[in-house]
Amino acid sequence: MLTEKDRELEEAAGIVYLTPEKCSFFKCGDFLSCTMKNEDKTYQRVNLHRLFPFDNPYSLISVLDPDSV
């Protein structure tokens, strides 16, 4: 659940927190793809990047399309 501070940061930085309700991931050939359910938009190729803190490696993962890198 997002706090008010998280929502402010999300809006200011253009961050979108992805949840199973907002998106789904699937393999398309050799690539990972992502569909945004509320926007009816599919990103054919996305990359996953681990974010800080490294001592909690699965808490935050960045999802970028090739144009965002």
Backbone bond lengths (Angstrom), bond angles and torsions (degrees), N, CA, C in turn:
res aa  C-N    CA-C-N  psi(-1)  N-CA   C-N-CA  omega(-1)  CA-C   N-CA-C  phi
1 M - - - 1.450 - - 1.534 108.86 -
2 L 1.316 116.17 131.90 1.462 121.02 -177.63 1.521 111.50 -83.01
3 T 1.318 114.70 138.82 1.456 120.09 174.79 1.526 108.58 -85.68
4 E 1.306 116.59 171.08 1.468 121.14 177.35 1.530 110.53 -61.15
5 K 1.334 116.64 -39.17 1.461 120.92 178.28 1.531 110.49 -63.34
6 D 1.339 117.63 -41.09 1.468 121.59 176.89 1.523 110.99 -61.70
7 R 1.311 117.34 -41.21 1.469 121.20 179.74 1.528 111.30 -65.33
8 E 1.325 116.51 -39.21 1.464 120.26 177.98 1.521 110.80 -64.88
9 L 1.335 116.82 -44.06 1.463 121.24 178.09 1.527 110.45 -64.09
10 E 1.317 116.59 -42.45 1.455 121.82 178.56 1.526 111.00 -56.99
11 E 1.303 116.24 -45.52 1.462 121.11 -178.99 1.535 111.63 -69.56
12 A 1.329 117.38 -44.16 1.462 121.08 -177.03 1.530 112.09 -67.65
13 A 1.317 117.47 -38.42 1.464 121.29 -175.07 1.527 112.86 -95.87
14 G 1.306 117.55 -4.67 1.460 119.70 -177.98 1.517 111.87 73.21
15 I 1.325 116.69 28.01 1.462 122.20 -179.32 1.524 108.82 -84.75
16 V 1.310 115.79 138.61 1.461 121.28 173.65 1.516 106.97 -121.25
17 Y 1.335 117.00 117.96 1.450 120.75 177.65 1.523 107.55 -81.43
18 L 1.335 115.97 121.34 1.450 121.00 -177.46 1.520 110.54 -91.29
19 T 1.302 115.75 132.54 1.453 122.96 176.90 1.525 107.58 -129.06
20 P 1.321 118.15 164.87 1.465 119.67 177.71 1.531 113.03 -58.96
21 E 1.326 116.70 -25.00 1.465 119.94 177.74 1.530 111.87 -74.93
22 K 1.333 116.70 -26.14 1.469 121.29 -176.54 1.518 113.82 -93.23
23 C 1.349 117.77 -28.12 1.465 118.87 -173.56 1.519 111.34 -152.90
24 S 1.315 113.97 165.68 1.463 120.08 172.57 1.516 108.35 -139.02
25 F 1.321 115.44 146.42 1.453 122.55 179.55 1.521 108.65 -109.93
26 F 1.330 115.52 146.97 1.460 120.16 177.44 1.516 108.74 -155.17
27 K 1.319 115.12 158.66 1.454 120.71 179.30 1.514 108.82 -89.96
28 C 1.328 115.98 132.01 1.467 122.53 179.15 1.528 106.28 -126.23
29 G 1.319 116.72 98.75 1.458 120.31 -173.68 1.516 109.09 66.87
30 D 1.314 117.41 -124.14 1.464 122.16 178.73 1.518 113.08 -95.22
31 F 1.323 117.77 6.16 1.458 121.22 -173.97 1.520 111.88 -117.38
32 L 1.326 115.11 158.62 1.455 122.54 173.68 1.519 108.17 -93.34
33 S 1.314 116.88 131.75 1.470 122.15 179.47 1.516 108.94 -119.01
34 C 1.328 115.51 161.14 1.461 121.39 -178.48 1.527 109.68 -139.47
35 T 1.313 116.17 132.34 1.457 121.35 174.86 1.518 109.23 -111.75
36 M 1.328 115.67 126.77 1.458 121.71 175.31 1.520 107.01 -88.57
37 K 1.330 116.55 112.08 1.459 121.56 -172.68 1.527 113.22 -65.11
38 N 1.324 117.75 -42.77 1.467 120.09 -175.94 1.525 112.48 -74.57
39 E 1.342 117.80 -19.93 1.463 121.29 -179.17 1.523 112.37 -103.57
40 D 1.336 116.82 -9.01 1.456 121.42 -175.33 1.526 111.06 54.96
41 K 1.327 116.01 40.83 1.456 122.11 -177.75 1.520 108.94 -120.78
42 T 1.333 116.43 138.69 1.458 121.36 178.23 1.521 109.93 -119.54
43 Y 1.323 115.42 130.13 1.456 122.30 173.24 1.524 106.02 -97.95
44 Q 1.324 116.72 114.01 1.460 121.63 -172.85 1.525 113.23 -67.73
45 R 1.317 116.80 -25.18 1.464 120.16 -176.96 1.523 108.63 -144.78
46 V 1.330 116.62 116.73 1.460 120.74 177.66 1.526 109.16 -125.78
47 N 1.324 115.06 154.09 1.464 122.41 177.87 1.519 108.72 -118.07
48 L 1.321 116.23 141.77 1.458 122.11 178.09 1.519 109.36 -104.71
49 H 1.338 116.24 136.03 1.462 121.93 -179.88 1.528 108.80 -134.29
50 R 1.322 115.70 131.86 1.458 120.96 178.32 1.522 109.52 -73.15
51 L 1.328 116.53 137.14 1.463 122.15 178.18 1.519 110.07 -107.14
52 F 1.309 115.96 174.73 1.454 121.37 176.55 1.519 108.85 -74.32
53 P 1.290 120.76 154.85 1.460 126.94 -1.10 1.526 110.64 -83.53
54 F 1.311 116.61 143.34 1.456 121.02 -179.30 1.524 112.37 -69.18
55 D 1.341 117.70 -18.93 1.460 119.25 179.05 1.535 111.12 -77.44
56 N 1.311 117.98 -8.66 1.466 122.91 174.45 1.539 106.75 -130.59
57 P 1.338 116.80 71.50 1.465 121.59 -165.56 1.525 116.10 -66.38
58 Y 1.305 118.88 -18.21 1.460 119.47 -175.98 1.533 113.60 -109.04
59 S 1.324 116.52 9.36 1.464 118.57 -179.23 1.521 112.03 -79.52
60 L 1.325 117.85 -38.87 1.462 121.56 179.45 1.523 109.70 -133.39
61 I 1.312 116.02 125.22 1.459 122.32 177.62 1.517 107.06 -130.71
62 S 1.312 116.28 128.23 1.458 121.64 179.46 1.524 109.24 -85.46
63 V 1.324 116.13 136.94 1.460 122.39 177.10 1.520 107.21 -115.43
64 L 1.338 116.72 118.50 1.460 121.60 -177.02 1.513 110.22 -125.35
65 D 1.325 115.82 141.70 1.463 119.79 170.57 1.522 106.79 -89.45
66 P 1.339 119.01 162.15 1.474 120.19 -175.63 1.532 114.30 -55.81
67 D 1.313 118.41 -27.70 1.462 120.87 179.41 1.522 112.27 -75.82
68 S 1.332 118.16 -17.09 1.463 122.55 -177.55 1.511 112.78 -91.04
69 V 1.312 118.33 -14.04 1.465 122.18 -174.38 1.495 111.32 -71.79
